[in-house]
Protein backbone atom coordinates (compact mmCIF):
# COMPACT_ATOMS: atom_id res chain seq x y z
CA UNK A 1 0.00 0.00 0.00
CA UNK A 2 1.26 3.45 -0.88
CA UNK A 3 1.98 5.75 2.01
CA UNK A 4 3.86 8.92 2.75
CA UNK A 5 6.24 9.15 5.68
CA UNK A 6 7.18 12.24 7.68
CA UNK A 7 9.96 11.87 10.24
CA UNK A 8 10.08 14.88 12.54
CA UNK A 9 13.32 13.93 14.33
CA UNK A 10 15.40 16.40 12.32
CA UNK A 11 13.17 19.43 12.83
CA UNK A 12 11.74 18.75 16.29
CA UNK A 13 13.15 22.02 17.65
CA UNK A 14 11.91 24.23 14.82
CA UNK A 15 8.29 24.95 15.63
CA UNK A 16 7.17 26.65 12.44
CA UNK A 17 8.85 24.01 10.25
CA UNK A 18 6.86 21.28 12.00
CA UNK A 19 3.50 22.81 11.06
CA UNK A 20 4.73 23.51 7.52
CA UNK A 21 5.86 19.92 7.03
CA UNK A 22 2.66 18.49 8.52
CA UNK A 23 0.59 20.70 6.23
CA UNK A 24 2.70 19.69 3.23
CA UNK A 25 2.44 15.95 3.81
CA UNK A 26 -1.34 16.06 4.45
CA UNK A 27 -1.88 18.11 1.27
CA UNK A 28 0.32 15.75 -0.75
CA UNK A 29 -1.69 12.74 0.47
CA UNK A 30 -4.92 14.46 -0.55
CA UNK A 31 -3.58 15.63 -3.93
CA UNK A 32 -2.09 12.24 -4.82
CA UNK A 33 -4.92 10.24 -3.23
CA UNK A 34 -2.50 8.37 -0.98
CA UNK A 35 -4.39 6.33 1.63
CA UNK A 36 -2.01 6.71 4.57
CA UNK A 37 0.58 9.05 6.05
CA UNK A 38 2.97 7.79 8.70
CA UNK A 39 4.15 10.56 11.04
CA UNK A 40 7.11 9.90 13.33
CA UNK A 41 7.34 12.48 16.11
CA UNK A 42 9.64 10.09 17.99
CA UNK A 43 9.36 9.02 21.59
CA UNK A 44 11.11 11.76 23.57
CA UNK A 45 9.03 13.65 26.13
CA UNK A 46 5.81 13.26 24.19
CA UNK A 47 5.53 17.02 23.56
CA UNK A 48 6.08 16.69 19.81
CA UNK A 49 3.47 13.95 19.51
CA UNK A 50 0.99 16.16 21.40
CA UNK A 51 1.77 19.00 19.01
CA UNK A 52 1.17 16.74 15.99
CA UNK A 53 -2.17 15.59 17.43
CA UNK A 54 -3.19 19.21 18.11
CA UNK A 55 -2.31 20.06 14.50
CA UNK A 56 -4.38 17.14 13.21
CA UNK A 57 -7.35 18.15 15.35
CA UNK A 58 -7.72 21.57 13.71
CA UNK A 59 -11.09 21.65 11.96
CA UNK A 60 -9.71 22.45 8.50
CA UNK A 61 -7.17 19.61 8.71
CA UNK A 62 -9.55 17.12 10.30
CA UNK A 63 -11.89 17.57 7.34
CA UNK A 64 -9.19 16.15 5.04
CA UNK A 65 -8.60 12.76 6.65
CA UNK A 66 -10.64 9.82 7.90
CA UNK A 67 -8.93 8.78 11.16
CA UNK A 68 -5.70 8.83 13.16
CA UNK A 69 -4.26 5.57 14.47
CA UNK A 70 -1.64 5.43 17.21
CA UNK A 71 0.84 2.62 16.70
CA UNK A 72 0.30 0.22 19.61
CA UNK A 73 3.83 -1.19 19.32
CA UNK A 74 5.64 2.14 18.86
CA UNK A 75 4.25 5.17 20.69
CA UNK A 76 6.59 7.40 18.68
CA UNK A 77 4.54 6.87 15.53
CA UNK A 78 1.09 7.85 14.22
CA UNK A 79 -0.78 6.84 11.09
CA UNK A 80 -3.23 9.20 9.39
CA UNK A 81 -5.75 7.36 7.23
CA UNK A 82 -7.53 8.96 4.28
CA UNK A 83 -10.70 7.94 2.52
CA UNK A 84 -10.51 9.52 -0.93
MDAnalysis code that builds the backbone (N, CA, C; Angstrom):
import MDAnalysis as mda
import numpy as np

u = mda.Universe.empty(252, n_residues=84, atom_resindex=np.repeat(np.arange(84), 3), trajectory=True)
u.add_TopologyAttr("name", ["N", "CA", "C"] * 84)
u.add_TopologyAttr("resid", np.arange(1, 85))
u.add_TopologyAttr("resname", ["UNK", "UNK", "UNK", "UNK", "UNK", "UNK", "UNK", "UNK", "UNK", "UNK", "UNK", "UNK", "UNK", "UNK", "UNK", "UNK", "UNK", "UNK", "UNK", "UNK", "UNK", "UNK", "UNK", "UNK", "UNK", "UNK", "UNK", "UNK", "UNK", "UNK", "UNK", "UNK", "UNK", "UNK", "UNK", "UNK", "UNK", "UNK", "UNK", "UNK", "UNK", "UNK", "UNK", "UNK", "UNK", "UNK", "UNK", "UNK", "UNK", "UNK", "UNK", "UNK", "UNK", "UNK", "UNK", "UNK", "UNK", "UNK", "UNK", "UNK", "UNK", "UNK", "UNK", "UNK", "UNK", "UNK", "UNK", "UNK", "UNK", "UNK", "UNK", "UNK", "UNK", "UNK", "UNK", "UNK", "UNK", "UNK", "UNK", "UNK", "UNK", "UNK", "UNK", "UNK"])
u.atoms.positions = np.array([
    [0.853, -1.192, 0.000],
    [0.000, 0.000, 0.000],
    [0.888, 1.242, 0.000],
    [0.503, 2.192, -0.801],
    [1.261, 3.447, -0.881],
    [1.039, 4.270, 0.382],
    [2.117, 4.841, 0.874],
    [1.978, 5.746, 2.012],
    [3.093, 6.769, 1.965],
    [2.841, 7.892, 2.596],
    [3.858, 8.925, 2.752],
    [4.395, 8.805, 4.169],
    [5.624, 9.230, 4.355],
    [6.236, 9.149, 5.678],
    [6.856, 10.501, 6.007],
    [6.593, 10.982, 7.212],
    [7.181, 12.242, 7.681],
    [7.864, 11.972, 9.011],
    [9.183, 12.065, 9.013],
    [9.964, 11.868, 10.236],
    [10.346, 13.241, 10.773],
    [9.863, 13.553, 11.958],
    [10.078, 14.882, 12.536],
    [11.345, 14.971, 13.394],
    [12.115, 13.905, 13.486],
    [13.320, 13.927, 14.327],
    [14.251, 15.101, 14.006],
    [14.434, 15.378, 12.720],
    [15.403, 16.395, 12.316],
    [14.955, 17.827, 12.594],
    [13.657, 18.049, 12.687],
    [13.166, 19.427, 12.832],
    [12.386, 19.634, 14.128],
    [12.548, 18.711, 15.076],
    [11.744, 18.755, 16.294],
    [11.858, 20.064, 17.058],
    [12.973, 20.776, 16.890],
    [13.151, 22.021, 17.650],
    [12.858, 23.263, 16.817],
    [12.258, 23.083, 15.659],
    [11.910, 24.230, 14.820],
    [10.392, 24.278, 14.655],
    [9.741, 24.945, 15.572],
    [8.287, 24.952, 15.634],
    [7.550, 25.208, 14.341],
    [7.912, 26.292, 13.659],
    [7.169, 26.655, 12.440],
    [7.389, 25.629, 11.325],
    [8.566, 25.033, 11.274],
    [8.849, 24.011, 10.255],
    [7.954, 22.788, 10.457],
    [7.680, 22.454, 11.704],
    [6.856, 21.277, 11.996],
    [5.481, 21.443, 11.365],
    [4.832, 22.576, 11.629],
    [3.499, 22.808, 11.058],
    [3.547, 22.825, 9.535],
    [4.587, 23.438, 8.977],
    [4.727, 23.510, 7.518],
    [4.849, 22.112, 6.918],
    [5.661, 21.276, 7.535],
    [5.859, 19.917, 7.034],
    [4.597, 19.066, 7.191],
    [3.915, 19.226, 8.313],
    [2.658, 18.486, 8.520],
    [1.639, 18.884, 7.458],
    [1.516, 20.177, 7.246],
    [0.592, 20.701, 6.234],
    [0.946, 20.141, 4.853],
    [2.238, 20.160, 4.529],
    [2.700, 19.692, 3.227],
    [2.359, 18.217, 3.007],
    [2.637, 17.382, 3.995],
    [2.439, 15.946, 3.812],
    [0.947, 15.590, 3.743],
    [0.113, 16.298, 4.490],
    [-1.340, 16.059, 4.446],
    [-1.872, 16.466, 3.067],
    [-1.450, 17.644, 2.604],
    [-1.878, 18.108, 1.267],
    [-1.433, 17.146, 0.169],
    [-0.198, 16.669, 0.268],
    [0.323, 15.748, -0.749],
    [-0.508, 14.463, -0.772],
    [-0.860, 13.958, 0.397],
    [-1.685, 12.745, 0.471],
    [-3.036, 12.976, -0.194],
    [-3.617, 14.135, 0.054],
    [-4.920, 14.463, -0.547],
    [-4.769, 14.601, -2.067],
    [-3.773, 15.381, -2.496],
    [-3.579, 15.631, -3.926],
    [-3.292, 14.358, -4.707],
    [-2.502, 13.470, -4.119],
    [-2.093, 12.244, -4.824],
    [-2.967, 11.047, -4.462],
    [-3.992, 11.296, -3.642],
    [-4.920, 10.242, -3.233],
    [-4.190, 9.070, -2.572],
    [-3.256, 9.388, -1.711],
    [-2.498, 8.369, -0.984],
    [-3.279, 8.018, 0.287],
    [-3.490, 6.730, 0.541],
    [-4.385, 6.327, 1.632],
    [-3.854, 6.503, 3.050],
    [-2.526, 6.633, 3.207],
    [-2.013, 6.714, 4.567],
    [-0.743, 7.554, 4.642],
    [-0.643, 8.312, 5.738],
    [0.578, 9.051, 6.049],
    [1.075, 8.551, 7.404],
    [2.341, 8.201, 7.445],
    [2.968, 7.793, 8.701],
    [3.751, 8.996, 9.214],
    [3.460, 9.425, 10.435],
    [4.153, 10.561, 11.039],
    [4.954, 10.037, 12.227],
    [6.235, 10.390, 12.263],
    [7.110, 9.903, 13.329],
    [7.600, 11.095, 14.160],
    [6.865, 11.415, 15.231],
    [7.343, 12.475, 16.109],
    [8.462, 11.968, 17.026],
    [8.626, 10.666, 17.104],
    [9.641, 10.094, 17.986],
    [9.106, 9.975, 19.402],
    [9.834, 9.291, 20.234],
    [9.355, 9.024, 21.591],
    [9.575, 10.227, 22.501],
    [10.809, 10.563, 22.790],
    [11.108, 11.763, 23.571],
    [10.186, 12.007, 24.748],
    [9.860, 13.260, 24.980],
    [9.029, 13.647, 26.128],
    [7.542, 13.514, 25.827],
    [7.218, 13.335, 24.562],
    [5.811, 13.263, 24.187],
    [5.242, 14.597, 23.746],
    [6.018, 15.681, 23.917],
    [5.528, 17.017, 23.556],
    [5.294, 17.145, 22.050],
    [6.205, 16.593, 21.262],
    [6.084, 16.693, 19.811],
    [4.861, 15.915, 19.319],
    [4.645, 14.743, 19.891],
    [3.473, 13.945, 19.509],
    [2.188, 14.719, 19.844],
    [2.165, 15.356, 21.009],
    [0.994, 16.160, 21.400],
    [0.775, 17.287, 20.400],
    [1.860, 17.898, 19.981],
    [1.768, 18.997, 19.013],
    [1.196, 18.502, 17.685],
    [1.668, 17.329, 17.241],
    [1.169, 16.741, 15.991],
    [-0.325, 16.460, 16.113],
    [-0.744, 15.895, 17.224],
    [-2.166, 15.588, 17.428],
    [-2.993, 16.869, 17.442],
    [-2.481, 17.911, 18.115],
    [-3.191, 19.210, 18.113],
    [-3.333, 19.741, 16.689],
    [-2.267, 19.618, 15.897],
    [-2.311, 20.062, 14.504],
    [-3.396, 19.296, 13.752],
    [-3.420, 17.985, 13.923],
    [-4.379, 17.138, 13.207],
    [-5.817, 17.400, 13.643],
    [-6.001, 17.918, 14.846],
    [-7.353, 18.155, 15.354],
    [-7.946, 19.491, 14.913],
    [-7.165, 20.312, 14.236],
    [-7.716, 21.566, 13.710],
    [-8.828, 21.220, 12.718],
    [-9.908, 21.958, 12.788],
    [-11.086, 21.650, 11.963],
    [-10.765, 21.524, 10.474],
    [-9.990, 22.469, 9.942],
    [-9.710, 22.447, 8.496],
    [-8.857, 21.252, 8.090],
    [-8.007, 20.780, 8.996],
    [-7.168, 19.612, 8.714],
    [-7.986, 18.328, 8.903],
    [-8.752, 18.300, 9.981],
    [-9.555, 17.122, 10.303],
    [-10.519, 16.770, 9.169],
    [-10.955, 17.782, 8.454],
    [-11.890, 17.569, 7.343],
    [-11.240, 16.804, 6.188],
    [-9.913, 16.752, 6.165],
    [-9.188, 16.152, 5.044],
    [-8.924, 14.657, 5.207],
    [-8.945, 14.170, 6.444],
    [-8.605, 12.761, 6.652],
    [-9.730, 12.009, 7.346],
    [-9.606, 10.693, 7.353],
    [-10.639, 9.823, 7.900],
    [-10.413, 9.541, 9.388],
    [-9.207, 9.078, 9.752],
    [-8.934, 8.785, 11.162],
    [-7.433, 8.757, 11.430],
    [-7.084, 8.908, 12.724],
    [-5.697, 8.826, 13.162],
    [-5.564, 7.560, 14.005],
    [-4.519, 6.807, 13.733],
    [-4.257, 5.574, 14.474],
    [-2.912, 5.718, 15.173],
    [-2.907, 5.431, 16.472],
    [-1.644, 5.427, 17.215],
    [-1.074, 4.018, 17.115],
    [0.188, 3.919, 16.824],
    [0.845, 2.620, 16.703],
    [0.948, 1.996, 18.094],
    [0.318, 0.850, 18.284],
    [0.299, 0.216, 19.607],
    [1.674, -0.327, 20.000],
    [2.510, -0.631, 19.026],
    [3.832, -1.192, 19.322],
    [4.911, -0.110, 19.426],
    [4.637, 1.085, 18.878],
    [5.643, 2.142, 18.859],
    [4.942, 3.475, 19.123],
    [4.990, 3.943, 20.364],
    [4.246, 5.167, 20.691],
    [4.877, 6.413, 20.085],
    [5.976, 6.269, 19.373],
    [6.591, 7.400, 18.676],
    [6.137, 7.512, 17.239],
    [4.988, 6.893, 16.927],
    [4.537, 6.868, 15.529],
    [3.015, 6.957, 15.451],
    [2.538, 7.711, 14.468],
    [1.088, 7.855, 14.216],
    [0.820, 7.556, 12.749],
    [-0.360, 7.044, 12.468],
    [-0.782, 6.836, 11.090],
    [-2.044, 7.669, 10.846],
    [-2.047, 8.416, 9.773],
    [-3.229, 9.205, 9.393],
    [-3.823, 8.520, 8.174],
    [-5.077, 8.083, 8.299],
    [-5.746, 7.359, 7.231],
    [-6.693, 8.281, 6.470],
    [-6.684, 8.136, 5.152],
    [-7.528, 8.959, 4.285],
    [-8.536, 8.073, 3.579],
    [-9.700, 8.621, 3.322],
    [-10.699, 7.941, 2.517],
    [-10.988, 8.877, 1.364],
    [-10.389, 8.605, 0.210],
    [-10.511, 9.524, -0.929],
    [-11.739, 9.213, -1.758],
])
